[in-house]
Amino acid sequence: TKRDLLTHLEPPSAAPSRRSTPRSSDTGAGLAGQTLPMSVMRRKIAEHMVLSKRTSAHVHTVFEVNYSRIDQIRKAKKAEYEAAGAKLTYLSFITKAVVDALRQVPVLNASLDANNNVTYHKQINVGVAVALDWGLIVPVIKAADEKNLLGISKAIVDLAERARQKQLKPDDV
C-alpha cells in the first residue's frame, strides 16, 4: 500500500519502539528483530498457504483483455445490483469467468493429497483476496459454480464485509 511504501522510505527513528506487541493496524514496520506469537488468523492463513503450495499447481500468466464491453454492462446494471444488495465490480466478472472456465475444463479443479493422488473436485470454490488494514485474507466463495453473476457479487460483498469486521470463521478462509 502507499502507507507501506512511505513507512519504508522514512528514515529509522533514533529510539527503538517500546511496544512489544503489534496493533492490528500495523503493517510490520518497526517489528524487525522481534519474535511474536501468531494470531489465530495468521496461523490459519499460513497453514492454508502451505497446504495450497503442496496441493495445487501454481501458474502465473498474463492476458491483455479489452474490458470495454464489460464496462458497458457494469455501468448499465450497477444500480440494479446495488438495489439487490450487491456491488457489480470487475472482480465479479473475473470470478464468474473463472468459474465458467473451471466448469468447462474440470481437470484444472484438482488437488494432490499426501500420497500423490489427484482429487478432481465437483464443487467449484473460489478464493477472493480482501485487503485489510492489518494484512490480506482470502475468504472462499463456496459452491461458486451454483451462483450466477448476482450471487457471486453478493458473496464477494458479504465476505469482504465480514473480513473487515473480523467476522469470518476459519471455514470461510
Salt bridges, closest charged atoms under 4 A:
ASP26 OD2 - ARG19 NH1 2.69
ASP26 OD1 - ARG23 NH2 3.88
GLU47 OE1 - LYS44 NZ 3.65
ASP71 OD2 - LYS75 NZ 3.08
GLU80 OE1 - LYS77 NZ 3.69
ASP100 OD1 - LYS96 NZ 3.01
ASP100 OD1 - ARG103 NH1 3.27
ASP158 OD2 - ARG162 NE 3.16
ASP171 OD1 - LYS142 NZ 3.74
ASP172 OD2 - ARG162 NH1 2.90
